[in-house]
Amino acid sequence: MNITKDIKYIGVNDRKIDLFEGQYIVPEGMAYNSYAIIDEKIAVMDSVDAAFTDEWLNNIESALEGRKPDYLIVQHMEPDHSANIVNFVNAYPEAKIVASAKAFAMMKNFFGTDFADKQIVAAEGSTLSLGKHNLTFLTAPMVHWPEVIVTYDSADKVLFSADGFGKFGALDAEEDWACEARRYYFGIVGKYGAQVQALLKKAAALDIETICPLHGPILCENLGYYLNLYNTWSSYQPEEDGIMIAYTSVYGNTKKAAELLAEELEKNGCPKVVLNDLARCDMAEAVEDAFRYSKLVLATTTYNADIFPFMREFISHLTERNYQNRTVAFIENGSWAPMAVKVMKAMLEKSKNLVIAENSVKINSALNEESLTQVKALAAELCK
């Protein structure tokens, strides 16, 4: 696949993977993207996962048509992108390796060598000329590892964005970009919004026509759409006006309250209501929804004087990723000593700019007239 006249795609699709990074369900697989810039000199952009060594090396050979690469540019040292550095060096011993100083230190950890005789250290603003293609390297620390660089090709106006603008799914997956890119972003990069904002400011100074990420499709149309989404996500602003209800339920009574609230919200004309059963849904999908919408309702039972484990896990995912700038409401259930609201509020204490709903719902074992009235009052407040 040609990205431009001189830039070719040499990555691979992984359709056998079940869990990405050992935790994220990827029913449509995963793409490990790699690119070759073919000029007077040739640069290969990143490698791929260890399971695809032969396919990747064959892709390089095919794309180069008898020529040999002069450089391997390593933007990110996570093994799904760096596992084949040694295999590349063995295949092309004359090639140099371009990476940040921290990346070379990581190579020593991963491979027992930092390739001292092949090193070209890329720092902020440093350049590499391939001929007509002049590459500029920009540091992107903690997007989402400390050694990350991104690369701008001024000739074809291409930004090689490392894990930025990536998504779950193989390249042949027919699915909405935003859904799986959002789940990817908040699951993997979401903690580092400030660092993403810093990178977006650097990118704003560049004339970009194409974005080549390390996962997911190449972006070459309507770039403002993707950039605006990344700005929204990394500044922790709601993407849509809507209400996400996240619940856990042991015997079904808390579930009934959550479903009743959803019905009341819809009756009150709320534009978007989403329900997530935290014990059964994909946790990463639930996290995605919490960041997508402007309001969040947490509904759970008291459990061992704490809260139900799936709710504790969910809130931990949110706070780890700097959840903020939302309205939050609570539903608790407890047969003899309800503690859930107290525990959930304590877990969210360090979150910034949360508006706590005035109304909450307290259930003692099962819904009754009083708690039904509370559900209606909460729905009316959230739909104002």
C-alpha positions as CSV (number, residue, x, y, z in Angstrom):
1,M,0.0,0.0,0.0
2,N,1.4,3.4,-1.0
3,I,0.8,6.2,1.5
4,T,2.4,8.7,-0.9
5,K,4.6,8.2,-3.9
6,D,7.7,7.7,-1.7
7,I,6.1,6.3,1.5
8,K,4.9,2.7,1.6
9,Y,3.1,0.7,4.2
10,I,5.0,-2.3,5.5
11,G,3.0,-3.1,8.6
12,V,1.0,-6.2,9.6
13,N,-2.5,-7.2,10.7
14,D,-2.9,-9.4,13.8
15,R,-6.2,-11.3,13.6
16,K,-5.3,-13.9,16.2
17,I,-4.8,-11.7,19.2
18,D,-7.4,-12.0,22.0
19,L,-6.3,-9.4,24.5
20,F,-4.2,-6.4,23.6
21,E,-1.7,-5.5,26.3
22,G,-3.1,-8.4,28.2
23,Q,-6.4,-6.7,29.0
24,Y,-8.2,-5.0,26.1
25,I,-10.6,-7.1,24.1
26,V,-9.9,-6.6,20.4
27,P,-12.6,-8.6,18.4
28,E,-11.4,-6.9,15.2
29,G,-7.7,-7.7,15.8
30,M,-4.9,-5.2,15.9
31,A,-2.7,-3.5,13.3
32,Y,1.0,-3.0,13.9
33,N,2.0,-0.2,11.5
34,S,5.4,0.3,10.0
35,Y,6.4,2.4,7.0
36,A,9.2,2.8,4.6
37,I,10.3,6.2,3.3
38,I,12.1,5.6,0.0
39,D,14.4,8.4,-1.2
40,E,18.2,8.7,-1.9
41,K,18.4,7.1,1.5
42,I,15.7,4.8,3.0
43,A,14.2,5.0,6.5
44,V,12.0,2.3,8.0
45,M,9.6,3.7,10.6
46,D,9.4,1.3,13.6
47,S,9.1,-2.5,13.6
48,V,6.2,-4.8,14.6
49,D,5.2,-7.4,17.1
50,A,7.5,-10.4,17.6
51,A,4.9,-12.8,16.2
52,F,5.2,-11.2,12.7
53,T,9.0,-11.1,12.2
54,D,9.1,-13.0,8.9
55,E,6.1,-11.1,7.4
56,W,7.5,-7.7,8.3
57,L,11.0,-8.5,6.9
58,N,9.3,-9.8,3.7
59,N,7.3,-6.6,3.5
60,I,10.5,-4.5,3.8
61,E,12.2,-6.6,1.1
62,S,9.2,-6.3,-1.2
63,A,8.8,-2.6,-0.7
64,L,12.5,-1.8,-1.3
65,E,12.8,-3.8,-4.5
66,G,16.4,-4.9,-4.0
67,R,17.6,-1.8,-2.1
68,K,18.5,-1.8,1.6
69,P,17.4,0.5,4.3
70,D,19.8,3.1,5.7
71,Y,17.9,3.8,8.9
72,L,15.5,2.2,11.4
73,I,13.7,5.0,13.2
74,V,12.4,3.8,16.6
75,Q,9.7,6.1,17.8
76,H,8.3,4.0,20.6
77,M,9.9,1.1,22.6
78,E,6.8,-0.9,23.5
79,P,7.4,-4.4,22.3
80,D,4.5,-4.4,19.8
81,H,6.6,-1.9,17.9
82,S,10.2,-2.6,18.9
83,A,10.4,-6.4,19.2
84,N,12.1,-6.8,15.9
85,I,14.9,-4.3,16.2
86,V,17.5,-7.1,16.7
87,N,16.1,-9.0,13.7
88,F,16.3,-5.9,11.6
89,V,19.9,-5.3,12.6
90,N,20.8,-8.9,11.7
91,A,19.1,-8.5,8.3
92,Y,20.6,-5.1,7.6
93,P,23.9,-4.7,9.6
94,E,24.9,-1.5,7.8
95,A,21.8,0.4,8.8
96,K,21.8,3.0,11.6
97,I,19.2,3.2,14.4
98,V,17.5,6.6,15.1
99,A,15.9,7.0,18.5
100,S,15.8,9.1,21.6
101,A,18.4,8.7,24.3
102,K,15.8,7.1,26.6
103,A,14.9,4.7,23.9
104,F,18.5,3.5,23.6
105,A,18.6,3.0,27.3
106,M,15.5,0.8,27.0
107,M,17.0,-1.2,24.2
108,K,19.8,-2.1,26.6
109,N,17.1,-3.4,29.0
110,F,15.2,-5.3,26.4
111,F,18.0,-6.7,24.3
112,G,21.2,-6.4,26.3
113,T,22.7,-3.8,23.9
114,D,22.1,-0.2,23.0
115,F,23.7,-0.6,19.6
116,A,26.3,2.0,20.4
117,D,28.0,1.7,17.0
118,K,24.7,2.4,15.2
119,Q,23.2,5.1,17.3
120,I,21.8,8.4,16.0
121,V,20.2,10.2,18.9
122,A,17.1,12.1,18.1
123,A,16.4,15.1,20.2
124,E,13.7,17.8,20.1
125,G,13.9,19.6,16.7
126,S,16.8,17.4,15.3
127,T,16.6,16.5,11.7
128,L,17.6,13.8,9.3
129,S,17.8,14.2,5.5
130,L,17.0,11.3,3.2
131,G,17.3,13.4,0.1
132,K,14.2,15.4,-0.7
133,H,12.6,14.1,2.4
134,N,13.7,16.0,5.5
135,L,12.6,14.5,8.7
136,T,12.2,16.5,11.9
137,F,11.9,14.7,15.3
138,L,9.7,16.0,18.1
139,T,9.8,14.6,21.6
140,A,6.5,13.3,23.0
141,P,7.4,12.2,26.5
142,M,4.6,10.2,28.2
143,V,2.5,9.9,25.1
144,H,2.4,7.3,26.5
145,W,6.0,6.2,27.4
146,P,8.8,8.5,28.3
147,E,11.1,7.8,25.3
148,V,8.5,8.6,22.6
149,I,9.3,10.7,19.6
150,V,7.2,11.6,16.6
151,T,8.5,12.4,13.1
152,Y,7.4,15.0,10.6
153,D,8.2,14.6,6.9
154,S,8.1,18.1,5.4
155,A,8.2,16.9,1.8
156,D,5.0,14.9,1.9
157,K,3.6,16.7,4.9
158,V,3.2,13.5,6.9
159,L,3.2,13.2,10.7
160,F,4.3,9.8,12.0
161,S,2.5,10.0,15.3
162,A,3.7,6.9,17.2
163,D,0.8,5.7,19.4
164,G,-1.0,9.0,19.0
165,F,-4.2,8.8,16.9
166,G,-4.1,5.0,17.1
167,K,-7.1,2.7,17.5
168,F,-8.0,-0.9,18.1
169,G,-8.7,-3.1,15.1
170,A,-6.9,-4.5,12.1
171,L,-6.7,-2.3,9.0
172,D,-9.3,-4.3,7.3
173,A,-11.8,-3.9,10.1
174,E,-15.0,-2.2,9.0
175,E,-16.0,-0.1,12.0
176,D,-16.4,3.4,13.2
177,W,-13.0,5.0,13.8
178,A,-14.1,7.2,16.8
179,C,-15.5,4.4,18.9
180,E,-12.4,2.2,18.9
181,A,-10.0,5.1,18.9
182,R,-11.8,6.6,21.9
183,R,-11.6,3.2,23.8
184,Y,-7.9,3.0,22.8
185,Y,-7.2,6.5,23.9
186,F,-8.8,6.5,27.3
187,G,-7.6,2.9,28.1
188,I,-4.0,3.5,27.1
189,V,-3.1,7.2,26.8
190,G,-5.9,8.8,28.9
191,K,-3.8,9.4,32.0
192,Y,-1.5,11.7,30.1
193,G,-3.8,14.5,28.8
194,A,-1.4,17.3,29.6
195,Q,1.3,15.6,27.6
196,V,-1.0,15.0,24.7
197,Q,-2.0,18.7,24.8
198,A,1.7,19.6,24.6
199,L,2.2,17.4,21.5
200,L,-0.9,18.9,19.9
201,K,0.6,22.4,20.3
202,K,3.7,21.2,18.5
203,A,1.6,19.6,15.8
204,A,-0.4,22.9,15.3
205,A,2.8,24.5,14.0
206,L,3.2,21.9,11.2
207,D,1.5,21.7,7.8
208,I,0.1,18.2,8.1
209,E,-1.8,16.5,5.3
210,T,-1.5,12.9,6.5
211,I,-1.2,11.2,9.9
212,C,0.5,7.8,10.1
213,P,-0.1,6.2,13.5
214,L,1.4,3.0,14.8
215,H,-2.1,1.4,15.2
216,G,-5.1,1.8,13.0
217,P,-5.8,3.5,9.7
218,I,-3.8,6.2,8.0
219,L,-5.6,9.5,8.4
220,C,-5.6,11.7,5.3
221,E,-9.0,13.4,5.1
222,N,-10.8,15.7,7.4
223,L,-7.9,15.9,9.8
224,G,-9.6,18.6,11.8
225,Y,-12.1,16.0,13.0
226,Y,-9.4,13.8,14.5
227,L,-7.4,16.7,15.9
228,N,-10.5,18.2,17.5
229,L,-11.4,14.8,19.1
230,Y,-7.9,14.5,20.5
231,N,-8.1,18.0,21.9
232,T,-11.4,17.3,23.6
233,W,-10.2,13.9,25.0
234,S,-6.9,15.2,26.3
235,S,-8.4,18.3,27.9
236,Y,-10.9,16.0,29.7
237,Q,-14.0,17.8,28.3
238,P,-17.2,15.9,27.6
239,E,-17.5,14.9,24.0
240,E,-21.3,14.8,24.1
241,D,-24.2,15.9,26.3
242,G,-25.5,12.6,27.8
243,I,-25.8,10.5,30.9
244,M,-23.9,7.2,31.5
245,I,-25.3,5.0,34.2
246,A,-22.8,2.5,35.6
247,Y,-24.2,-0.1,38.0
248,T,-23.4,-3.3,39.8
249,S,-26.2,-5.5,41.2
250,V,-26.1,-8.6,43.3
251,Y,-29.8,-9.8,43.3
252,G,-31.2,-7.4,40.8
253,N,-32.6,-4.6,42.9
254,T,-29.9,-2.1,42.1
255,K,-30.2,-3.0,38.5
256,K,-34.0,-2.2,38.7
257,A,-33.2,1.2,40.1
258,A,-30.6,1.9,37.3
259,E,-33.1,0.8,34.6
260,L,-35.9,2.9,36.2
261,L,-33.7,5.9,36.3
262,A,-32.9,5.4,32.6
263,E,-36.6,5.3,31.8
264,E,-37.3,8.4,33.8
265,L,-34.4,10.3,32.1
266,E,-35.8,9.4,28.7
267,K,-39.2,10.6,29.8
268,N,-37.7,13.9,30.9
269,G,-36.2,14.3,27.4
270,C,-32.5,13.6,28.2
271,P,-30.7,13.4,24.8
272,K,-28.6,10.3,25.4
273,V,-28.7,7.7,28.1
274,V,-26.3,4.7,28.3
275,L,-26.5,1.8,30.7
276,N,-23.5,-0.3,31.6
277,D,-23.6,-3.4,33.9
278,L,-20.0,-3.3,35.2
279,A,-20.0,-7.1,36.0
280,R,-20.8,-8.0,32.4
281,C,-19.7,-5.3,30.0
282,D,-16.2,-4.6,28.6
283,M,-14.7,-2.4,31.3
284,A,-12.8,-0.4,28.7
285,E,-16.1,0.4,27.0
286,A,-17.6,1.6,30.3
287,V,-14.5,3.8,30.9
288,E,-14.9,5.1,27.3
289,D,-18.5,6.0,27.9
290,A,-17.8,7.8,31.2
291,F,-15.3,10.1,29.4
292,R,-17.6,10.5,26.4
293,Y,-20.6,11.9,28.2
294,S,-21.2,14.9,30.4
295,K,-22.9,13.2,33.3
296,L,-22.3,9.9,35.2
297,V,-24.5,8.0,37.6
298,L,-22.8,5.4,39.8
299,A,-25.1,2.8,41.3
300,T,-23.9,0.0,43.5
301,T,-24.4,-2.1,46.6
302,T,-22.5,-1.9,49.9
303,Y,-20.2,-4.9,50.0
304,N,-18.0,-5.8,53.0
305,A,-18.5,-2.3,54.3
306,D,-17.1,-1.1,51.0
307,I,-18.5,-1.2,47.5
308,F,-19.0,-4.0,45.0
309,P,-15.6,-5.0,43.5
310,F,-16.5,-4.1,39.8
311,M,-17.6,-0.6,40.9
312,R,-14.3,-0.1,42.8
313,E,-12.4,-1.2,39.8
314,F,-14.4,1.1,37.5
315,I,-13.9,4.2,39.7
316,S,-10.2,3.3,40.0
317,H,-9.9,3.3,36.2
318,L,-11.5,6.7,36.1
319,T,-9.4,8.4,38.8
320,E,-6.2,6.8,37.4
321,R,-7.1,8.6,34.1
322,N,-7.8,12.0,35.7
323,Y,-11.6,11.9,35.4
324,Q,-12.9,15.5,35.8
325,N,-15.2,18.2,34.5
326,R,-18.4,16.1,34.8
327,T,-21.6,15.9,36.9
328,V,-21.8,12.8,39.1
329,A,-24.7,11.3,40.9
330,F,-25.1,8.3,43.2
331,I,-27.4,5.4,43.9
332,E,-26.6,3.1,46.8
333,N,-28.1,-0.1,48.1
334,G,-27.5,-1.6,51.6
335,S,-29.7,-4.0,53.6
336,W,-28.4,-2.9,57.1
337,A,-25.5,-0.4,56.8
338,P,-25.4,1.5,53.5
339,M,-21.9,2.8,52.9
340,A,-21.6,2.9,49.1
341,V,-22.1,6.6,48.6
342,K,-19.6,7.5,51.3
343,V,-17.0,5.2,49.7
344,M,-17.6,6.4,46.2
345,K,-17.4,10.0,47.1
346,A,-14.1,9.4,49.0
347,M,-12.7,7.7,45.9
348,L,-13.5,10.7,43.8
349,E,-12.3,13.3,46.2
350,K,-9.1,14.1,44.1
351,S,-11.0,14.4,40.9
352,K,-11.1,18.0,39.6
353,N,-14.2,20.0,38.8
354,L,-16.9,17.4,39.6
355,V,-20.4,18.7,40.3
356,I,-22.1,16.3,42.7
357,A,-25.9,16.0,42.1
358,E,-28.0,17.3,45.0
359,N,-30.3,14.3,44.7
360,S,-29.2,10.8,45.4
361,V,-31.0,7.5,45.8
362,K,-30.8,5.3,48.9
363,I,-32.2,1.8,48.7
364,N,-32.7,-0.5,51.7
365,S,-32.6,-3.9,50.0
366,A,-35.4,-3.2,47.4
367,L,-37.1,-0.2,45.9
368,N,-40.0,1.3,47.8
369,E,-42.2,4.4,47.5
370,E,-39.5,6.6,49.1
371,S,-36.7,5.4,46.8
372,L,-38.9,5.5,43.8
373,T,-39.6,9.2,44.5
374,Q,-35.8,9.8,44.9
375,V,-35.2,8.2,41.4
376,K,-37.7,10.6,39.9
377,A,-36.2,13.6,41.7
378,L,-32.7,12.6,40.5
379,A,-33.9,12.2,36.9
380,A,-35.5,15.6,37.0
381,E,-32.3,17.2,38.3
382,L,-30.0,15.5,35.7
383,C,-32.3,16.6,32.8
384,K,-32.4,20.2,33.7
